[in-house]
């Protein structure tokens, strides 16, 4: 009987500990969990991401879809940094495969089998290669709603944010359209919805964003646009390696005298 009481007491203690820990998890502040995970990801020296972005445009009764599907890898830091972005852009029934690599102070680009290389600083290379690893922390007042629930070992944070607080992020995503917008072109961002998944190790494992915009383009009027983005961080915290192609047939170019390249600023 004493053994039974002792066993029951031990089980009750374990049950109370489990209940307490469960309650503690449920009462965690979503913003604290989000910021801690984003901080942890920012300390990674390598990353392996998949990014997809589906864009839908409509203006004057016309519609157009565009999709971006990219695998992005970054390894090392400082002068030893290596970058790779491979994937595909599709629009109006056309496919545009592309590859971009950065290593040893050179940017290597392969678009439609046009292979070129160019001496480039790491800063400029990072501007050209999409290295978005997270939506980044927003001020608490930017969130209109914020909830968190558990999914196995993961914590899934869902939010609605004031789009005007995400101008920097959207500007970065829309940089390739700046020429189309023109000097007088503007855009308005609606409420942004999304999710952020934190894995059991405390890293941001994936994120989604839905961004509605109204763009005003000179000589075209208003254009409605929706962007659906998804970022998956593969095995954060694990070693990442980049397998580079043979660069021997890449032709060296010098674009230092070109002030502006179409699609970039």
Secondary structure, DSSP 4 states (H G I P E B T S, - for coil): -HHHHHHHHHHHHHHHHHHHHHHHHHTS-HHHHHHHHHHHHHT-SEEEEEEEEEEEEEETTEEEEEEEEEEEEEE--GGG-EEEEEEEEEETTEEEEEEEEEETTEEEEEETTEEEEEE--HHHHHHHS----------GGGEEEEEEEEETTEEEEEEEE-GGGGHHHHHHHTGGGHHHH-TT-EEEE--EEEEEEE-TTS-EEEEEEEEEEEEEETTTEEEEEEEEEEEEETTTTS---------TTPEE---TT-S--TT--
